[in-house]
Structure formats: structure tokens, C-alpha cells
Amino acid sequence: MTGPDLARLDGRQLTGITCARCGRRLGARARRHGPPVRDDRGREYQLWRCLEACVSR
Ligand SMILES: [Zn+2]
């Protein structure tokens, strides 16, 4: 199983401002989206997602 595709995420998703799955703004109601992931430059990101079920798009 592979991790999230970082190339498909924008900067706000990578920094936890918006949901890594559906792109909605998170605010205080969020949870970690799996363990930290690294891009091909070795930078580490903790992705976040909605506390409730995401709306897939
Ligand atoms: Zn979401």
C-alpha cells in the first residue's frame, strides 16, 4: 500500500490548513491522516483530514 500522492496535494493540504483528502478547511476539528510522509526532497509533512467522514470528490 502506498502513501498519499504528495504531487496531487497543494501547499495548504501539505501544511494541514485544508483536508488532505477533500480539500475542505479544517480548523480545530481534524485528525492526523496517517503517519508523516516525505516528499522526494526529504521534507516531512504531517497530513490532516476531516474529523468526520470526508466527502470524496
Ligand atoms: Zn476531508
N, CA, C, O and the ligand as a Tripos MOL2 file, in Angstrom:
@<TRIPOS>MOLECULE
protein
  229   227    58     0     0
PROTEIN
NO_CHARGES

@<TRIPOS>ATOM
      1 N           0.8500   -1.1930    0.0000 N.3       1 MET1
      2 CA          0.0000    0.0000    0.0000 C.3       1 MET1
      3 C           0.8820    1.2390    0.0000 C.2       1 MET1
      4 O           1.7920    1.3560    0.8210 O.2       1 MET1
      5 N           0.6240    2.1360   -0.8930 N.am      2 THR2
      6 CA          1.4310    3.3450   -0.9950 C.3       2 THR2
      7 C           0.7970    4.4740   -0.2020 C.2       2 THR2
      8 O          -0.4000    4.4380    0.0810 O.2       2 THR2
      9 N           1.5790    5.4630    0.1540 N.am      3 GLY3
     10 CA          1.0840    6.6130    0.8910 C.3       3 GLY3
     11 C           0.3900    7.5940   -0.0310 C.2       3 GLY3
     12 O           0.2270    7.3470   -1.2260 O.2       3 GLY3
     13 N          -0.0150    8.7160    0.5510 N.am      4 PRO4
     14 CA         -0.6720    9.7320   -0.2600 C.3       4 PRO4
     15 C           0.2590   10.2290   -1.3620 C.2       4 PRO4
     16 O           1.4770   10.2590   -1.1840 O.2       4 PRO4
     17 N          -0.2990   10.6100   -2.4710 N.am      5 ASP5
     18 CA          0.4750   11.1440   -3.5720 C.3       5 ASP5
     19 C           0.6850   12.6410   -3.3440 C.2       5 ASP5
     20 O          -0.2030   13.4530   -3.6040 O.2       5 ASP5
     21 N           1.8670   12.9860   -2.8570 N.am      6 LEU6
     22 CA          2.1160   14.3780   -2.4800 C.3       6 LEU6
     23 C           2.0170   15.3200   -3.6670 C.2       6 LEU6
     24 O           1.6680   16.4890   -3.5040 O.2       6 LEU6
     25 N           2.3210   14.8250   -4.8590 N.am      7 ALA7
     26 CA          2.2840   15.6910   -6.0320 C.3       7 ALA7
     27 C           0.8780   16.2010   -6.3220 C.2       7 ALA7
     28 O           0.7090   17.2170   -6.9970 O.2       7 ALA7
     29 N          -0.1240   15.5000   -5.8160 N.am      8 ARG8
     30 CA         -1.5080   15.9060   -6.0800 C.3       8 ARG8
     31 C          -2.0270   16.8890   -5.0380 C.2       8 ARG8
     32 O          -3.1200   17.4340   -5.1940 O.2       8 ARG8
     33 N          -1.2600   17.1210   -3.9800 N.am      9 LEU9
     34 CA         -1.7320   17.9880   -2.9030 C.3       9 LEU9
     35 C          -1.1590   19.3830   -3.0610 C.2       9 LEU9
     36 O          -0.0210   19.5460   -3.5010 O.2       9 LEU9
     37 N          -1.9470   20.3940   -2.7020 N.am     10 ASP10
     38 CA         -1.4300   21.7550   -2.7580 C.3      10 ASP10
     39 C          -0.7840   22.1310   -1.4230 C.2      10 ASP10
     40 O          -0.8070   21.3480   -0.4740 O.2      10 ASP10
     41 N          -0.2160   23.3210   -1.3590 N.am     11 GLY11
     42 CA          0.5370   23.7240   -0.1810 C.3      11 GLY11
     43 C          -0.3030   23.7680    1.0790 C.2      11 GLY11
     44 O           0.1920   23.4690    2.1660 O.2      11 GLY11
     45 N          -1.5720   24.1390    0.9470 N.am     12 ARG12
     46 CA         -2.4240   24.2010    2.1420 C.3      12 ARG12
     47 C          -2.7260   22.8130    2.6700 C.2      12 ARG12
     48 O          -2.8520   22.6210    3.8790 O.2      12 ARG12
     49 N          -2.8440   21.8560    1.7840 N.am     13 GLN13
     50 CA         -3.0580   20.4780    2.2400 C.3      13 GLN13
     51 C          -1.8040   19.9210    2.9000 C.2      13 GLN13
     52 O          -1.8860   19.1940    3.8900 O.2      13 GLN13
     53 N          -0.6460   20.2640    2.3470 N.am     14 LEU14
     54 CA          0.6090   19.7500    2.9120 C.3      14 LEU14
     55 C           0.8870   20.3190    4.2930 C.2      14 LEU14
     56 O           1.5520   19.6730    5.1040 O.2      14 LEU14
     57 N           0.3880   21.5190    4.5740 N.am     15 THR15
     58 CA          0.6720   22.1480    5.8560 C.3      15 THR15
     59 C          -0.4960   22.0340    6.8260 C.2      15 THR15
     60 O          -0.4730   22.6450    7.8940 O.2      15 THR15
     61 N          -1.5170   21.2600    6.4690 N.am     16 GLY16
     62 CA         -2.5840   20.9740    7.4110 C.3      16 GLY16
     63 C          -3.6400   22.0480    7.5470 C.2      16 GLY16
     64 O          -4.4380   22.0160    8.4850 O.2      16 GLY16
     65 N          -3.6610   23.0060    6.6240 N.am     17 ILE17
     66 CA         -4.7070   24.0290    6.6770 C.3      17 ILE17
     67 C          -6.0080   23.4780    6.1170 C.2      17 ILE17
     68 O          -7.0910   23.7640    6.6280 O.2      17 ILE17
     69 N          -5.8890   22.6970    5.0750 N.am     18 THR18
     70 CA         -7.0710   22.0610    4.4920 C.3      18 THR18
     71 C          -6.8760   20.5470    4.4760 C.2      18 THR18
     72 O          -5.7620   20.0350    4.5860 O.2      18 THR18
     73 N          -8.0080   19.8530    4.3350 N.am     19 CYS19
     74 CA         -8.0110   18.3980    4.3880 C.3      19 CYS19
     75 C          -7.1950   17.7910    3.2360 C.2      19 CYS19
     76 O          -7.3070   18.2140    2.0850 O.2      19 CYS19
     77 N          -6.3690   16.7850    3.5800 N.am     20 ALA20
     78 CA         -5.5420   16.1370    2.5650 C.3      20 ALA20
     79 C          -6.3650   15.2910    1.6090 C.2      20 ALA20
     80 O          -5.8860   14.9430    0.5290 O.2      20 ALA20
     81 N          -7.5870   14.9530    1.9800 N.am     21 ARG21
     82 CA         -8.4170   14.1200    1.1140 C.3      21 ARG21
     83 C          -9.4060   14.9420    0.3070 C.2      21 ARG21
     84 O          -9.4950   14.7790   -0.9100 O.2      21 ARG21
     85 N         -10.1540   15.8260    0.9670 N.am     22 CYS22
     86 CA        -11.2380   16.5070    0.2650 C.3      22 CYS22
     87 C         -10.9810   17.9920    0.0640 C.2      22 CYS22
     88 O         -11.7160   18.6370   -0.6840 O.2      22 CYS22
     89 N          -9.9580   18.5580    0.7090 N.am     23 GLY23
     90 CA         -9.6050   19.9440    0.4600 C.3      23 GLY23
     91 C         -10.3810   20.9710    1.2530 C.2      23 GLY23
     92 O         -10.1740   22.1710    1.0700 O.2      23 GLY23
     93 N         -11.2780   20.5310    2.1360 N.am     24 ARG24
     94 CA        -12.0190   21.4870    2.9440 C.3      24 ARG24
     95 C         -11.1330   22.0570    4.0510 C.2      24 ARG24
     96 O         -10.2290   21.3820    4.5450 O.2      24 ARG24
     97 N         -11.4030   23.3090    4.4360 N.am     25 ARG25
     98 CA        -10.6600   23.9290    5.5250 C.3      25 ARG25
     99 C         -10.9650   23.1940    6.8240 C.2      25 ARG25
    100 O         -12.1130   22.8540    7.1120 O.2      25 ARG25
    101 N          -9.9000   22.9540    7.6080 N.am     26 LEU26
    102 CA        -10.0510   22.0700    8.7460 C.3      26 LEU26
    103 C         -10.4160   22.7840   10.0420 C.2      26 LEU26
    104 O         -11.3080   22.3210   10.7520 O.2      26 LEU26
    105 N          -9.7670   23.8820   10.3750 N.am     27 GLY27
    106 CA         -9.9890   24.4730   11.6760 C.3      27 GLY27
    107 C          -9.5050   23.5430   12.7730 C.2      27 GLY27
    108 O          -8.5090   22.8400   12.6030 O.2      27 GLY27
    109 N         -10.2130   23.5380   13.9050 N.am     28 ALA28
    110 CA         -9.7810   22.7450   15.0510 C.3      28 ALA28
    111 C         -10.2520   21.2980   14.9630 C.2      28 ALA28
    112 O          -9.7490   20.4370   15.6840 O.2      28 ALA28
    113 N         -11.2050   21.0280   14.0930 N.am     29 ARG29
    114 CA        -11.7770   19.6950   14.0330 C.3      29 ARG29
    115 C         -11.0940   18.8930   12.9330 C.2      29 ARG29
    116 O         -11.5460   18.8660   11.7890 O.2      29 ARG29
    117 N         -10.0040   18.2450   13.3020 N.am     30 ALA30
    118 CA         -9.2240   17.4860   12.3300 C.3      30 ALA30
    119 C          -8.5180   16.3500   13.0380 C.2      30 ALA30
    120 O          -8.3780   16.3510   14.2610 O.2      30 ALA30
    121 N          -8.0810   15.3920   12.2610 N.am     31 ARG31
    122 CA         -7.2460   14.3290   12.8210 C.3      31 ARG31
    123 C          -6.1400   13.9900   11.8260 C.2      31 ARG31
    124 O          -6.2230   14.2890   10.6350 O.2      31 ARG31
    125 N          -5.0970   13.3470   12.3700 N.am     32 ARG32
    126 CA         -3.9550   13.0220   11.5310 C.3      32 ARG32
    127 C          -4.3790   12.0500   10.4410 C.2      32 ARG32
    128 O          -5.1640   11.1290   10.6640 O.2      32 ARG32
    129 N          -3.8320   12.2880    9.2540 N.am     33 HIS33
    130 CA         -4.1140   11.4180    8.1180 C.3      33 HIS33
    131 C          -2.8980   10.5190    7.9220 C.2      33 HIS33
    132 O          -2.0700   10.7420    7.0380 O.2      33 HIS33
    133 N          -2.8160    9.4950    8.7720 N.am     34 GLY34
    134 CA         -1.6980    8.5700    8.6940 C.3      34 GLY34
    135 C          -0.4280    9.1660    9.2800 C.2      34 GLY34
    136 O          -0.4430   10.2820    9.8000 O.2      34 GLY34
    137 N           0.6700    8.4250    9.1980 N.am     35 PRO35
    138 CA          1.9430    8.8970    9.7390 C.3      35 PRO35
    139 C           2.5270    9.9940    8.8490 C.2      35 PRO35
    140 O           2.0680   10.1840    7.7230 O.2      35 PRO35
    141 N           3.5360   10.7170    9.3460 N.am     36 PRO36
    142 CA          4.1900   11.7240    8.4970 C.3      36 PRO36
    143 C           4.7210   11.1010    7.2130 C.2      36 PRO36
    144 O           5.1620    9.9510    7.1980 O.2      36 PRO36
    145 N           4.6720   11.8680    6.1540 N.am     37 VAL37
    146 CA          5.1600   11.3880    4.8510 C.3      37 VAL37
    147 C           6.2640   12.3280    4.3700 C.2      37 VAL37
    148 O           6.3100   13.5010    4.7430 O.2      37 VAL37
    149 N           7.1460   11.7890    3.5410 N.am     38 ARG38
    150 CA          8.2430   12.5840    2.9900 C.3      38 ARG38
    151 C           8.0770   12.7270    1.4880 C.2      38 ARG38
    152 O           7.6490   11.8030    0.7970 O.2      38 ARG38
    153 N           8.4320   13.9220    0.9970 N.am     39 ASP39
    154 CA          8.4450   14.0900   -0.4550 C.3      39 ASP39
    155 C           9.8080   13.6570   -0.9940 C.2      39 ASP39
    156 O          10.6720   13.2000   -0.2460 O.2      39 ASP39
    157 N           9.9810   13.8100   -2.3070 N.am     40 ASP40
    158 CA         11.2220   13.3070   -2.9110 C.3      40 ASP40
    159 C          12.4300   14.1770   -2.5750 C.2      40 ASP40
    160 O          13.5550   13.8400   -2.9440 O.2      40 ASP40
    161 N          12.2130   15.2830   -1.8840 N.am     41 ARG41
    162 CA         13.3250   16.0990   -1.4070 C.3      41 ARG41
    163 C          13.6280   15.8270    0.0650 C.2      41 ARG41
    164 O          14.5060   16.4580    0.6540 O.2      41 ARG41
    165 N          12.8950   14.8870    0.6500 N.am     42 GLY42
    166 CA         13.1520   14.5220    2.0300 C.3      42 GLY42
    167 C          12.4530   15.3930    3.0530 C.2      42 GLY42
    168 O          12.6760   15.2400    4.2540 O.2      42 GLY42
    169 N          11.6050   16.3100    2.5930 N.am     43 ARG43
    170 CA         10.8510   17.1300    3.5480 C.3      43 ARG43
    171 C           9.6960   16.3200    4.1070 C.2      43 ARG43
    172 O           9.0630   15.5430    3.3930 O.2      43 ARG43
    173 N           9.4310   16.5090    5.3860 N.am     44 GLU44
    174 CA          8.4170   15.7080    6.0550 C.3      44 GLU44
    175 C           7.1550   16.5280    6.2600 C.2      44 GLU44
    176 O           7.2080   17.7050    6.6170 O.2      44 GLU44
    177 N           6.0380   15.8940    6.0300 N.am     45 TYR45
    178 CA          4.7410   16.5490    6.2040 C.3      45 TYR45
    179 C           3.8380   15.6660    7.0370 C.2      45 TYR45
    180 O           3.7950   14.4480    6.8600 O.2      45 TYR45
    181 N           3.1160   16.2960    7.9490 N.am     46 GLN46
    182 CA          2.0220   15.5990    8.6180 C.3      46 GLN46
    183 C           0.7230   16.0440    7.9610 C.2      46 GLN46
    184 O           0.3330   17.2070    8.0580 O.2      46 GLN46
    185 N           0.0680   15.1220    7.3030 N.am     47 LEU47
    186 CA         -1.2010   15.4340    6.6470 C.3      47 LEU47
    187 C          -2.3370   15.2980    7.6480 C.2      47 LEU47
    188 O          -2.2640   14.5160    8.5960 O.2      47 LEU47
    189 N          -3.3890   16.0780    7.4180 N.am     48 TRP48
    190 CA         -4.5600   16.0710    8.2840 C.3      48 TRP48
    191 C          -5.8020   15.8870    7.4410 C.2      48 TRP48
    192 O          -5.8270   16.1970    6.2500 O.2      48 TRP48
    193 N          -6.8260   15.3780    8.0900 N.am     49 ARG49
    194 CA         -8.0950   15.2550    7.3740 C.3      49 ARG49
    195 C          -9.2530   15.5650    8.3140 C.2      49 ARG49
    196 O          -9.0760   15.7320    9.5210 O.2      49 ARG49
    197 N         -10.4360   15.6350    7.7260 N.am     50 CYS50
    198 CA        -11.6310   15.9790    8.4830 C.3      50 CYS50
    199 C         -11.8650   14.9830    9.6120 C.2      50 CYS50
    200 O         -11.5650   13.7960    9.4860 O.2      50 CYS50
    201 N         -12.4020   15.4820   10.7060 N.am     51 LEU51
    202 CA        -12.7170   14.6050   11.8360 C.3      51 LEU51
    203 C         -13.8120   13.6140   11.4530 C.2      51 LEU51
    204 O         -13.7170   12.4270   11.7670 O.2      51 LEU51
    205 N         -14.8360   14.0930   10.7830 N.am     52 GLU52
    206 CA        -15.8780   13.2030   10.2930 C.3      52 GLU52
    207 C         -15.4950   12.6840    8.9080 C.2      52 GLU52
    208 O         -14.4410   13.0350    8.3770 O.2      52 GLU52
    209 N         -16.3320   11.8690    8.3420 N.am     53 ALA53
    210 CA        -16.0370   11.2800    7.0430 C.3      53 ALA53
    211 C         -15.8740   12.3640    6.0010 C.2      53 ALA53
    212 O         -16.6500   13.3170    5.9380 O.2      53 ALA53
    213 N         -14.8490   12.1960    5.1870 N.am     54 CYS54
    214 CA        -14.6160   13.1240    4.1010 C.3      54 CYS54
    215 C         -15.6410   12.9360    2.9970 C.2      54 CYS54
    216 O         -16.2060   11.8560    2.8250 O.2      54 CYS54
    217 N         -15.8650   14.0030    2.2580 N.am     55 VAL55
    218 CA        -16.6580   13.9220    1.0550 C.3      55 VAL55
    219 C         -15.6940   13.7140   -0.1100 C.2      55 VAL55
    220 O         -14.9080   14.6030   -0.4360 O.2      55 VAL55
    221 N         -15.7560   12.5620   -0.7250 N.am     56 SER56
    222 CA        -14.8630   12.2860   -1.8460 C.3      56 SER56
    223 C         -15.2820   13.1130   -3.0520 C.2      56 SER56
    224 O         -16.4660   13.2950   -3.3360 O.2      56 SER56
    225 N         -14.2700   13.6030   -3.7450 N.am     57 ARG57
    226 CA        -14.5480   14.3550   -4.9580 C.3      57 ARG57
    227 C         -13.8340   13.7430   -6.1470 C.2      57 ARG57
    228 O         -13.9510   14.2460   -7.2650 O.2      57 ARG57
    229 ZN        -11.8820   15.9110    4.2770 Zn       58 ZN58
@<TRIPOS>BOND
     1     1     2 1
     2     2     3 1
     3     3     4 2
     4     3     5 am
     5     5     6 1
     6     6     7 1
     7     7     8 2
     8     7     9 am
     9     9    10 1
    10    10    11 1
    11    11    12 2
    12    11    13 am
    13    13    14 1
    14    14    15 1
    15    15    16 2
    16    15    17 am
    17    17    18 1
    18    18    19 1
    19    19    20 2
    20    19    21 am
    21    21    22 1
    22    22    23 1
    23    23    24 2
    24    23    25 am
    25    25    26 1
    26    26    27 1
    27    27    28 2
    28    27    29 am
    29    29    30 1
    30    30    31 1
    31    31    32 2
    32    31    33 am
    33    33    34 1
    34    34    35 1
    35    35    36 2
    36    35    37 am
    37    37    38 1
    38    38    39 1
    39    39    40 2
    40    39    41 am
    41    41    42 1
    42    42    43 1
    43    43    44 2
    44    43    45 am
    45    45    46 1
    46    46    47 1
    47    47    48 2
    48    47    49 am
    49    49    50 1
    50    50    51 1
    51    51    52 2
    52    51    53 am
    53    53    54 1
    54    54    55 1
    55    55    56 2
    56    55    57 am
    57    57    58 1
    58    58    59 1
    59    59    60 2
    60    59    61 am
    61    61    62 1
    62    62    63 1
    63    63    64 2
    64    63    65 am
    65    65    66 1
    66    66    67 1
    67    67    68 2
    68    67    69 am
    69    69    70 1
    70    70    71 1
    71    71    72 2
    72    71    73 am
    73    73    74 1
    74    74    75 1
    75    75    76 2
    76    75    77 am
    77    77    78 1
    78    78    79 1
    79    79    80 2
    80    79    81 am
    81    81    82 1
    82    82    83 1
    83    83    84 2
    84    83    85 am
    85    85    86 1
    86    86    87 1
    87    87    88 2
    88    87    89 am
    89    89    90 1
    90    90    91 1
    91    91    92 2
    92    91    93 am
    93    93    94 1
    94    94    95 1
    95    95    96 2
    96    95    97 am
    97    97    98 1
    98    98    99 1
    99    99   100 2
   100    99   101 am
   101   101   102 1
   102   102   103 1
   103   103   104 2
   104   103   105 am
   105   105   106 1
   106   106   107 1
   107   107   108 2
   108   107   109 am
   109   109   110 1
   110   110   111 1
   111   111   112 2
   112   111   113 am
   113   113   114 1
   114   114   115 1
   115   115   116 2
   116   115   117 am
   117   117   118 1
   118   118   119 1
   119   119   120 2
   120   119   121 am
   121   121   122 1
   122   122   123 1
   123   123   124 2
   124   123   125 am
   125   125   126 1
   126   126   127 1
   127   127   128 2
   128   127   129 am
   129   129   130 1
   130   130   131 1
   131   131   132 2
   132   131   133 am
   133   133   134 1
   134   134   135 1
   135   135   136 2
   136   135   137 am
   137   137   138 1
   138   138   139 1
   139   139   140 2
   140   139   141 am
   141   141   142 1
   142   142   143 1
   143   143   144 2
   144   143   145 am
   145   145   146 1
   146   146   147 1
   147   147   148 2
   148   147   149 am
   149   149   150 1
   150   150   151 1
   151   151   152 2
   152   151   153 am
   153   153   154 1
   154   154   155 1
   155   155   156 2
   156   155   157 am
   157   157   158 1
   158   158   159 1
   159   159   160 2
   160   159   161 am
   161   161   162 1
   162   162   163 1
   163   163   164 2
   164   163   165 am
   165   165   166 1
   166   166   167 1
   167   167   168 2
   168   167   169 am
   169   169   170 1
   170   170   171 1
   171   171   172 2
   172   171   173 am
   173   173   174 1
   174   174   175 1
   175   175   176 2
   176   175   177 am
   177   177   178 1
   178   178   179 1
   179   179   180 2
   180   179   181 am
   181   181   182 1
   182   182   183 1
   183   183   184 2
   184   183   185 am
   185   185   186 1
   186   186   187 1
   187   187   188 2
   188   187   189 am
   189   189   190 1
   190   190   191 1
   191   191   192 2
   192   191   193 am
   193   193   194 1
   194   194   195 1
   195   195   196 2
   196   195   197 am
   197   197   198 1
   198   198   199 1
   199   199   200 2
   200   199   201 am
   201   201   202 1
   202   202   203 1
   203   203   204 2
   204   203   205 am
   205   205   206 1
   206   206   207 1
   207   207   208 2
   208   207   209 am
   209   209   210 1
   210   210   211 1
   211   211   212 2
   212   211   213 am
   213   213   214 1
   214   214   215 1
   215   215   216 2
   216   215   217 am
   217   217   218 1
   218   218   219 1
   219   219   220 2
   220   219   221 am
   221   221   222 1
   222   222   223 1
   223   223   224 2
   224   223   225 am
   225   225   226 1
   226   226   227 1
   227   227   228 2
@<TRIPOS>SUBSTRUCTURE
     1 MET1         2 RESIDUE 1 A MET
     2 THR2         6 RESIDUE 1 A THR
     3 GLY3        10 RESIDUE 1 A GLY
     4 PRO4        14 RESIDUE 1 A PRO
     5 ASP5        18 RESIDUE 1 A ASP
     6 LEU6        22 RESIDUE 1 A LEU
     7 ALA7        26 RESIDUE 1 A ALA
     8 ARG8        30 RESIDUE 1 A ARG
     9 LEU9        34 RESIDUE 1 A LEU
    10 ASP10       38 RESIDUE 1 A ASP
    11 GLY11       42 RESIDUE 1 A GLY
    12 ARG12       46 RESIDUE 1 A ARG
    13 GLN13       50 RESIDUE 1 A GLN
    14 LEU14       54 RESIDUE 1 A LEU
    15 THR15       58 RESIDUE 1 A THR
    16 GLY16       62 RESIDUE 1 A GLY
    17 ILE17       66 RESIDUE 1 A ILE
    18 THR18       70 RESIDUE 1 A THR
    19 CYS19       74 RESIDUE 1 A CYS
    20 ALA20       78 RESIDUE 1 A ALA
    21 ARG21       82 RESIDUE 1 A ARG
    22 CYS22       86 RESIDUE 1 A CYS
    23 GLY23       90 RESIDUE 1 A GLY
    24 ARG24       94 RESIDUE 1 A ARG
    25 ARG25       98 RESIDUE 1 A ARG
    26 LEU26      102 RESIDUE 1 A LEU
    27 GLY27      106 RESIDUE 1 A GLY
    28 ALA28      110 RESIDUE 1 A ALA
    29 ARG29      114 RESIDUE 1 A ARG
    30 ALA30      118 RESIDUE 1 A ALA
    31 ARG31      122 RESIDUE 1 A ARG
    32 ARG32      126 RESIDUE 1 A ARG
    33 HIS33      130 RESIDUE 1 A HIS
    34 GLY34      134 RESIDUE 1 A GLY
    35 PRO35      138 RESIDUE 1 A PRO
    36 PRO36      142 RESIDUE 1 A PRO
    37 VAL37      146 RESIDUE 1 A VAL
    38 ARG38      150 RESIDUE 1 A ARG
    39 ASP39      154 RESIDUE 1 A ASP
    40 ASP40      158 RESIDUE 1 A ASP
    41 ARG41      162 RESIDUE 1 A ARG
    42 GLY42      166 RESIDUE 1 A GLY
    43 ARG43      170 RESIDUE 1 A ARG
    44 GLU44      174 RESIDUE 1 A GLU
    45 TYR45      178 RESIDUE 1 A TYR
    46 GLN46      182 RESIDUE 1 A GLN
    47 LEU47      186 RESIDUE 1 A LEU
    48 TRP48      190 RESIDUE 1 A TRP
    49 ARG49      194 RESIDUE 1 A ARG
    50 CYS50      198 RESIDUE 1 A CYS
    51 LEU51      202 RESIDUE 1 A LEU
    52 GLU52      206 RESIDUE 1 A GLU
    53 ALA53      210 RESIDUE 1 A ALA
    54 CYS54      214 RESIDUE 1 A CYS
    55 VAL55      218 RESIDUE 1 A VAL
    56 SER56      222 RESIDUE 1 A SER
    57 ARG57      226 RESIDUE 1 A ARG
    58 ZN58       229 GROUP 0 **** ****
